[in-house]
Amino acid sequence: MPIAVAPINRPVRVVKILADDKTKKHLESLGITIDTEVVVLSTAGGSIICKIKDGRLALDRNVAMKILIA
């Protein structure tokens, strides 16, 4: 399931990223890689607010739909 529809405040793991190489490299530089634990904090508006490691990150909904979690 895409991270955009993940349950709020529950840890999930990234299992696949369905994006082009440029976007994958960008997400990797932000700390989003396969097997990364992510907690979705908010899905209000057009952004998905996530907690990754010790930081927070806002993802565009279109990009968030390409990040699959389990």
Secondary structure, DSSP 4 states (H G I P E B T S, - for coil): -BGGGPPBT-EEEEEEE-S-HHHHHHHHHTT--TT-EEEEEE--TTEEEEEETTEEEEEEHHHHTTEEE-
